């Protein structure tokens, strides 16, 4: 393919919570750009991952799961963020879970009614199906729910069928030169990823206690000659949650911060000095002004 025939464009990954959108994006890029956990709604922002190849440039947008759980300000923000990418997508990738269909999947389909770009269904988690014969009836039923351009069974966890999906989506992108430098991985600043990497460790560590009642704010992010210096605030909604995070004699917080620092060092490719504090902001997830301060609603 010549330089004048390269294909580049935006691919929006949509779906209900916990179908594996972030895992799929990371596998597609070949790098852990987006944080993941087994808890739904781990993704809270639209995050761009840039995949550049000889064929062109695929701009993959991970989104929060569209859901019907709760009416708080954070829940509204998550749904609004996911739907906001529809207008900029050249291709929409609806990610669903193999052999499982819910009312929230139906809600996502309703949001796709009337879209003018190709919609591909990525049927994820096929590695969990004990008998692949069960997949065929599911794909048949799914094909009648919407006029999909194509349905592609995949396993984001194992990378199965990713080459097929990549080739299909690439062909659907418009003929256009790359929109970003070839060595760029995302349009988000390092400061953003520092907050996300710390939140990932906290979400995984406290999955049962408070995955949705915490957020991270980076107060200081400096690039010194030989290291990054990062000061982070963890916001929770109640004093009891603060006590859980800190643990006895601060041991729990130190351990979480150590794991986050190691992930940051790997991600940034240089040593990181990380300091962390925990503060209480009552019902921050229901406070529009607090959400704005924490970066929800920016872009």
C-alpha positions as a Markdown table, in Angstrom:
| # | Residue | x | y | z |
|---|---|---|---|---|
| 1 | Unk | 0.0 | 0.0 | 0.0 |
| 2 | Unk | 1.5 | 3.3 | -1.0 |
| 3 | Unk | 1.7 | 6.4 | 1.1 |
| 4 | Unk | -1.3 | 8.0 | -0.7 |
| 5 | Unk | -3.5 | 4.9 | 0.0 |
| 6 | Unk | -3.1 | 4.7 | 3.8 |
| 7 | Unk | -6.2 | 4.4 | 5.9 |
| 8 | Unk | -6.6 | 6.3 | 9.1 |
| 9 | Unk | -9.5 | 7.0 | 11.4 |
| 10 | Unk | -11.3 | 6.8 | 14.7 |
| 11 | Unk | -12.7 | 3.5 | 16.1 |
| 12 | Unk | -15.0 | 3.9 | 19.1 |
| 13 | Unk | -15.2 | 0.9 | 21.4 |
| 14 | Unk | -18.7 | 0.8 | 23.0 |
| 15 | Unk | -20.6 | -1.6 | 25.2 |
| 16 | Unk | -22.0 | -2.2 | 28.6 |
| 17 | Unk | -19.7 | -2.4 | 31.6 |
| 18 | Unk | -17.4 | -5.3 | 32.0 |
| 19 | Unk | -17.5 | -6.7 | 28.5 |
| 20 | Unk | -13.7 | -6.3 | 28.1 |
| 21 | Unk | -13.3 | -3.1 | 26.0 |
| 22 | Unk | -10.2 | -1.9 | 27.9 |
| 23 | Unk | -8.6 | -5.4 | 27.7 |
| 24 | Unk | -9.3 | -5.5 | 24.0 |
| 25 | Unk | -7.8 | -2.0 | 23.4 |
| 26 | Unk | -4.6 | -3.0 | 25.4 |
| 27 | Unk | -4.2 | -6.2 | 23.5 |
| 28 | Unk | -4.8 | -4.4 | 20.2 |
| 29 | Unk | -2.1 | -1.8 | 21.0 |
| 30 | Unk | 0.3 | -4.4 | 22.4 |
| 31 | Unk | 0.7 | -2.2 | 25.5 |
| 32 | Unk | -1.2 | -1.8 | 28.8 |
| 33 | Unk | -2.4 | 1.8 | 28.1 |
| 34 | Unk | -5.8 | 1.6 | 29.8 |
| 35 | Unk | -6.3 | 0.4 | 33.4 |
| 36 | Unk | -8.3 | -2.8 | 33.9 |
| 37 | Unk | -9.9 | -4.7 | 36.8 |
| 38 | Unk | -12.7 | -7.2 | 37.2 |
| 39 | Unk | -15.0 | -4.5 | 38.6 |
| 40 | Unk | -17.5 | -2.9 | 36.2 |
| 41 | Unk | -17.1 | 0.8 | 35.3 |
| 42 | Unk | -13.3 | 0.9 | 35.9 |
| 43 | Unk | -12.9 | 3.1 | 32.8 |
| 44 | Unk | -14.1 | 6.6 | 33.6 |
| 45 | Unk | -12.9 | 8.6 | 30.6 |
| 46 | Unk | -12.8 | 8.3 | 26.8 |
| 47 | Unk | -9.1 | 7.3 | 26.2 |
| 48 | Unk | -7.4 | 7.4 | 22.9 |
| 49 | Unk | -4.9 | 4.7 | 21.9 |
| 50 | Unk | -3.0 | 5.2 | 18.7 |
| 51 | Unk | -1.9 | 2.2 | 16.6 |
| 52 | Unk | 0.3 | 3.1 | 13.6 |
| 53 | Unk | 1.3 | 0.6 | 11.0 |
| 54 | Unk | 2.4 | 0.6 | 7.4 |
| 55 | Unk | -1.2 | 0.4 | 6.4 |
| 56 | Unk | -2.2 | 3.5 | 8.3 |
| 57 | Unk | -3.3 | 4.7 | 11.7 |
| 58 | Unk | -6.1 | 3.3 | 13.8 |
| 59 | Unk | -7.3 | 5.7 | 16.6 |
| 60 | Unk | -8.9 | 3.4 | 19.1 |
| 61 | Unk | -11.2 | 5.2 | 21.7 |
| 62 | Unk | -11.9 | 3.2 | 24.9 |
| 63 | Unk | -15.1 | 4.4 | 26.6 |
| 64 | Unk | -16.9 | 3.8 | 30.0 |
| 65 | Unk | -19.5 | 1.1 | 30.0 |
| 66 | Unk | -23.0 | 2.4 | 29.2 |
| 67 | Unk | -25.2 | 1.4 | 32.1 |
| 68 | Unk | -28.4 | 2.0 | 33.9 |
| 69 | Unk | -27.0 | 1.8 | 37.5 |
| 70 | Unk | -27.5 | 4.9 | 39.6 |
| 71 | Unk | -28.5 | 8.4 | 38.7 |
| 72 | Unk | -25.6 | 10.3 | 40.4 |
| 73 | Unk | -23.4 | 12.9 | 38.7 |
| 74 | Unk | -20.6 | 10.4 | 38.1 |
| 75 | Unk | -23.0 | 7.9 | 36.5 |
| 76 | Unk | -24.4 | 10.5 | 34.2 |
| 77 | Unk | -20.9 | 11.6 | 33.3 |
| 78 | Unk | -19.8 | 8.1 | 32.4 |
| 79 | Unk | -22.8 | 7.5 | 30.1 |
| 80 | Unk | -22.5 | 11.0 | 28.5 |
| 81 | Unk | -18.8 | 10.4 | 27.9 |
| 82 | Unk | -19.4 | 7.0 | 26.2 |
| 83 | Unk | -22.1 | 8.5 | 23.9 |
| 84 | Unk | -20.1 | 11.6 | 23.1 |
| 85 | Unk | -17.6 | 9.6 | 20.8 |
| 86 | Unk | -20.3 | 8.5 | 18.4 |
| 87 | Unk | -20.1 | 11.7 | 16.4 |
| 88 | Unk | -16.4 | 11.4 | 15.8 |
| 89 | Unk | -16.1 | 7.7 | 15.0 |
| 90 | Unk | -15.4 | 6.4 | 11.5 |
| 91 | Unk | -16.1 | 2.9 | 12.7 |
| 92 | Unk | -18.0 | 1.7 | 15.8 |
| 93 | Unk | -17.0 | -1.5 | 17.5 |
| 94 | Unk | -19.7 | -2.8 | 19.7 |
| 95 | Unk | -18.1 | -5.1 | 22.3 |
| 96 | Unk | -20.5 | -7.8 | 23.7 |
| 97 | Unk | -19.9 | -10.8 | 25.9 |
| 98 | Unk | -20.3 | -14.2 | 24.2 |
| 99 | Unk | -23.5 | -16.1 | 25.1 |
| 100 | Unk | -24.7 | -13.2 | 27.3 |
| 101 | Unk | -27.1 | -10.4 | 26.4 |
| 102 | Unk | -28.6 | -8.0 | 28.9 |
| 103 | Unk | -31.0 | -5.0 | 29.1 |
| 104 | Unk | -27.8 | -2.8 | 29.1 |
| 105 | Unk | -26.7 | -4.3 | 25.8 |
| 106 | Unk | -30.1 | -3.4 | 24.4 |
| 107 | Unk | -29.6 | 0.2 | 25.7 |
| 108 | Unk | -26.3 | 0.5 | 23.8 |
| 109 | Unk | -28.0 | -0.7 | 20.6 |
| 110 | Unk | -30.6 | 2.0 | 21.1 |
| 111 | Unk | -27.8 | 4.6 | 21.1 |
| 112 | Unk | -26.6 | 3.2 | 17.8 |
| 113 | Unk | -29.9 | 3.7 | 16.0 |
| 114 | Unk | -29.4 | 5.9 | 13.0 |
| 115 | Unk | -25.6 | 6.0 | 13.0 |
| 116 | Unk | -24.1 | 6.5 | 9.5 |
| 117 | Unk | -20.8 | 4.6 | 10.0 |
| 118 | Unk | -20.1 | 0.9 | 9.9 |
| 119 | Unk | -20.9 | -1.0 | 13.2 |
| 120 | Unk | -18.9 | -4.1 | 13.8 |
| 121 | Unk | -19.8 | -6.5 | 16.7 |
| 122 | Unk | -16.8 | -7.9 | 18.6 |
| 123 | Unk | -18.1 | -10.9 | 20.5 |
| 124 | Unk | -15.6 | -11.2 | 23.3 |
| 125 | Unk | -14.6 | -13.8 | 25.9 |
| 126 | Unk | -15.0 | -16.8 | 23.5 |
| 127 | Unk | -12.2 | -18.4 | 25.5 |
| 128 | Unk | -14.7 | -18.9 | 28.3 |
| 129 | Unk | -17.0 | -21.0 | 26.2 |
| 130 | Unk | -16.6 | -24.7 | 26.9 |
| 131 | Unk | -18.3 | -25.7 | 23.7 |
| 132 | Unk | -17.8 | -23.4 | 20.7 |
| 133 | Unk | -20.9 | -24.9 | 19.0 |
| 134 | Unk | -22.9 | -22.8 | 21.4 |
| 135 | Unk | -21.5 | -19.7 | 19.8 |
| 136 | Unk | -23.3 | -20.1 | 16.4 |
| 137 | Unk | -26.9 | -19.7 | 17.7 |
| 138 | Unk | -25.8 | -16.7 | 19.7 |
| 139 | Unk | -24.2 | -15.1 | 16.6 |
| 140 | Unk | -27.3 | -15.8 | 14.6 |
| 141 | Unk | -29.6 | -14.1 | 17.2 |
| 142 | Unk | -27.2 | -11.2 | 17.4 |
| 143 | Unk | -27.2 | -10.7 | 13.7 |
| 144 | Unk | -31.0 | -10.1 | 13.8 |
| 145 | Unk | -30.8 | -7.4 | 16.5 |
| 146 | Unk | -28.9 | -4.9 | 14.4 |
| 147 | Unk | -27.6 | -4.4 | 10.9 |
| 148 | Unk | -24.0 | -5.1 | 11.8 |
| 149 | Unk | -21.4 | -4.8 | 9.1 |
| 150 | Unk | -19.7 | -7.9 | 10.5 |
| 151 | Unk | -19.7 | -10.1 | 13.6 |
| 152 | Unk | -16.2 | -11.2 | 14.8 |
| 153 | Unk | -15.8 | -13.6 | 17.7 |
| 154 | Unk | -12.7 | -12.7 | 19.7 |
| 155 | Unk | -10.8 | -13.3 | 23.0 |
| 156 | Unk | -9.2 | -10.1 | 24.2 |
| 157 | Unk | -7.6 | -12.0 | 27.0 |
| 158 | Unk | -5.8 | -14.5 | 24.7 |
| 159 | Unk | -5.6 | -12.4 | 21.5 |
| 160 | Unk | -7.7 | -14.9 | 19.5 |
| 161 | Unk | -9.1 | -13.5 | 16.2 |
| 162 | Unk | -7.5 | -10.0 | 16.8 |
| 163 | Unk | -5.7 | -10.1 | 13.5 |
| 164 | Unk | -9.0 | -10.8 | 11.8 |
| 165 | Unk | -10.7 | -7.9 | 13.6 |
| 166 | Unk | -7.7 | -5.6 | 12.9 |
| 167 | Unk | -7.8 | -6.4 | 9.2 |
| 168 | Unk | -11.5 | -5.9 | 8.9 |
| 169 | Unk | -11.6 | -2.6 | 10.8 |
| 170 | Unk | -8.6 | -1.2 | 8.9 |
| 171 | Unk | -10.3 | -1.7 | 5.6 |
| 172 | Unk | -13.4 | 0.2 | 6.8 |
| 173 | Unk | -11.3 | 3.3 | 7.7 |
| 174 | Unk | -11.2 | 6.2 | 5.2 |
| 175 | Unk | -8.3 | 6.9 | 2.9 |
| 176 | Unk | -6.4 | 9.5 | 4.9 |
| 177 | Unk | -2.9 | 10.2 | 6.0 |
| 178 | Unk | -2.1 | 9.6 | 9.7 |
| 179 | Unk | -3.4 | 12.3 | 12.1 |
| 180 | Unk | -0.8 | 11.9 | 14.8 |
| 181 | Unk | 3.0 | 11.4 | 14.8 |
| 182 | Unk | 3.9 | 7.7 | 14.3 |
| 183 | Unk | 5.6 | 7.4 | 17.7 |
| 184 | Unk | 2.7 | 8.8 | 19.7 |
| 185 | Unk | 0.6 | 6.3 | 21.7 |
| 186 | Unk | -2.1 | 8.6 | 23.1 |
| 187 | Unk | -3.2 | 12.2 | 23.2 |
| 188 | Unk | -3.4 | 12.1 | 27.0 |
| 189 | Unk | -0.6 | 13.7 | 29.1 |
| 190 | Unk | 1.6 | 11.6 | 31.4 |
| 191 | Unk | -0.1 | 13.3 | 34.4 |
| 192 | Unk | -3.4 | 11.7 | 33.5 |
| 193 | Unk | -1.8 | 8.2 | 33.3 |
| 194 | Unk | -0.1 | 8.6 | 36.6 |
| 195 | Unk | -3.6 | 9.1 | 38.2 |
| 196 | Unk | -5.0 | 6.2 | 36.4 |
| 197 | Unk | -2.2 | 3.8 | 37.3 |
| 198 | Unk | -2.6 | 4.7 | 41.0 |
| 199 | Unk | -6.4 | 4.3 | 40.7 |
| 200 | Unk | -5.9 | 0.9 | 39.1 |
| 201 | Unk | -4.0 | -0.5 | 42.0 |
| 202 | Unk | -6.5 | 0.9 | 44.5 |
| 203 | Unk | -9.5 | -0.5 | 42.5 |
| 204 | Unk | -7.9 | -3.9 | 42.4 |
| 205 | Unk | -6.9 | -3.9 | 46.0 |
| 206 | Unk | -10.2 | -2.6 | 47.4 |
| 207 | Unk | -12.5 | -4.1 | 44.9 |
| 208 | Unk | -15.0 | -5.2 | 47.5 |
| 209 | Unk | -14.8 | -2.2 | 49.8 |
| 210 | Unk | -14.8 | 1.0 | 47.7 |
| 211 | Unk | -14.1 | 0.8 | 44.0 |
| 212 | Unk | -16.6 | 3.6 | 43.1 |
| 213 | Unk | -16.1 | 5.9 | 46.0 |
| 214 | Unk | -12.5 | 6.8 | 45.3 |
| 215 | Unk | -10.7 | 9.0 | 42.8 |
| 216 | Unk | -7.2 | 10.3 | 42.3 |
| 217 | Unk | -5.9 | 13.8 | 41.7 |
| 218 | Unk | -2.3 | 14.6 | 40.8 |
| 219 | Unk | -1.2 | 17.7 | 42.7 |
| 220 | Unk | 2.4 | 17.7 | 41.4 |
| 221 | Unk | 4.0 | 16.1 | 38.4 |
| 222 | Unk | 7.5 | 17.1 | 37.6 |
| 223 | Unk | 10.1 | 15.6 | 35.3 |
| 224 | Unk | 13.5 | 15.9 | 36.9 |
| 225 | Unk | 16.7 | 14.9 | 35.0 |
| 226 | Unk | 16.6 | 11.3 | 36.3 |
| 227 | Unk | 13.1 | 10.7 | 37.6 |
| 228 | Unk | 9.5 | 11.7 | 37.8 |
| 229 | Unk | 8.3 | 13.3 | 41.0 |
| 230 | Unk | 4.6 | 12.8 | 41.6 |
| 231 | Unk | 2.3 | 13.9 | 44.5 |
| 232 | Unk | -1.1 | 12.3 | 44.5 |
| 233 | Unk | -4.3 | 12.8 | 46.4 |
| 234 | Unk | -6.8 | 10.0 | 46.8 |
| 235 | Unk | -10.3 | 11.3 | 47.4 |
| 236 | Unk | -12.9 | 9.2 | 49.3 |
| 237 | Unk | -16.4 | 10.0 | 50.5 |
| 238 | Unk | -16.3 | 9.0 | 54.2 |
| 239 | Unk | -13.8 | 8.8 | 57.0 |
| 240 | Unk | -14.3 | 5.1 | 57.3 |
| 241 | Unk | -13.1 | 4.7 | 53.7 |
| 242 | Unk | -10.0 | 6.7 | 54.5 |
| 243 | Unk | -9.2 | 4.3 | 57.4 |
| 244 | Unk | -9.6 | 1.3 | 55.1 |
| 245 | Unk | -7.2 | 2.8 | 52.5 |
| 246 | Unk | -4.5 | 3.7 | 55.0 |
| 247 | Unk | -4.7 | 0.5 | 57.0 |
| 248 | Unk | -3.0 | -0.2 | 60.3 |
| 249 | Unk | 0.0 | 2.1 | 60.7 |
| 250 | Unk | -0.3 | 3.1 | 57.1 |
| 251 | Unk | 0.8 | -0.3 | 55.8 |
| 252 | Unk | -2.0 | -0.8 | 53.3 |
| 253 | Unk | -1.5 | 2.6 | 51.7 |
| 254 | Unk | 2.3 | 2.1 | 51.5 |
| 255 | Unk | 1.8 | -1.3 | 49.8 |
| 256 | Unk | -0.7 | 0.1 | 47.2 |
| 257 | Unk | 1.6 | 3.1 | 46.5 |
| 258 | Unk | 4.6 | 0.8 | 46.0 |
| 259 | Unk | 2.8 | -1.2 | 43.4 |
| 260 | Unk | 1.6 | 1.9 | 41.7 |
| 261 | Unk | 5.1 | 3.3 | 41.6 |
| 262 | Unk | 6.4 | 0.2 | 40.0 |
| 263 | Unk | 3.7 | 0.3 | 37.4 |
| 264 | Unk | 4.5 | 4.0 | 36.7 |
| 265 | Unk | 8.2 | 3.2 | 36.4 |
| 266 | Unk | 7.4 | 0.6 | 33.8 |
| 267 | Unk | 5.0 | 2.9 | 32.0 |
| 268 | Unk | 7.1 | 6.0 | 31.9 |
| 269 | Unk | 10.4 | 4.1 | 31.5 |
| 270 | Unk | 12.2 | 5.9 | 34.3 |
| 271 | Unk | 12.4 | 6.0 | 38.1 |
| 272 | Unk | 9.4 | 7.5 | 40.0 |
| 273 | Unk | 9.2 | 9.2 | 43.4 |
| 274 | Unk | 5.6 | 8.9 | 44.5 |
| 275 | Unk | 4.0 | 10.5 | 47.5 |
| 276 | Unk | 0.3 | 9.8 | 48.3 |
| 277 | Unk | -2.2 | 11.3 | 50.7 |
| 278 | Unk | -5.9 | 10.5 | 51.4 |
| 279 | Unk | -8.6 | 13.1 | 51.9 |
| 280 | Unk | -12.3 | 13.0 | 52.5 |
| 281 | Unk | -14.8 | 14.9 | 50.3 |
| 282 | Unk | -18.3 | 13.9 | 51.2 |
| 283 | Unk | -20.3 | 12.6 | 48.3 |
| 284 | Unk | -17.7 | 13.8 | 45.7 |
| 285 | Unk | -19.2 | 11.5 | 43.1 |
| 286 | Unk | -22.6 | 13.4 | 43.3 |
| 287 | Unk | -21.0 | 16.9 | 43.3 |
| 288 | Unk | -20.7 | 18.4 | 39.8 |
| 289 | Unk | -18.0 | 20.9 | 40.9 |
| 290 | Unk | -16.0 | 18.2 | 42.6 |
| 291 | Unk | -16.1 | 16.1 | 39.5 |
| 292 | Unk | -14.9 | 19.0 | 37.4 |
| 293 | Unk | -12.0 | 19.5 | 39.7 |
| 294 | Unk | -11.0 | 15.9 | 39.4 |
| 295 | Unk | -11.0 | 16.0 | 35.6 |
| 296 | Unk | -14.5 | 14.6 | 34.8 |
| 297 | Unk | -16.0 | 16.5 | 32.0 |
| 298 | Unk | -12.7 | 17.8 | 30.6 |
| 299 | Unk | -11.7 | 17.2 | 26.9 |
